[in-house]
Amino acid sequence: MERVILFDGECNFCNRSVQFIIKRDPKARFKFASLQSEVGEQLLDEYNAPKHIDSLVLIENNRIFYKSTAALGVCKNLKGIWKLLHVLIVIPRPIRDLVYDIFAKNRYRLFGQRKSCMLPSPKERVRFL
């Protein structure tokens, strides 16, 4: 299976993050689906993900990763200096996820929320499941 990123399609920060990843993934290694989409829900079921997850999810090599581990796994595959963020993986996951959770809890307040998922451009559409 290819690398798939599941994201909160109603979160402005998450949607901007998808655009950020697309610009730094010229080889199109990642495909995308929102957590709220039918495809996103099917993948979460297929990988026995916890119900009502609202974190970034990375599916890679038939494994599923959540929260900070997913974010750092994405960074590892981006071009440029962003790859270097992957070194933060040495920080114990509970500490990384605590920081992730604090940010995630406040993302709607800080960046706003959409009423519906983003619509990718025609060029980007092939990258969405």
Secondary structure, DSSP 8 states (H G I E B T S, - for coil): --EEEEE-TTBHHHHHHHHHHHHT-TT--EEEEETTSHHHHHHHHHTT--TT--S-EEEETTEEEEHHHHHHHHHHTSSGGGGGGGGGGGS-HHHHHHHHHHHHHHHHHHH-B-SS-----TTTGGGB-
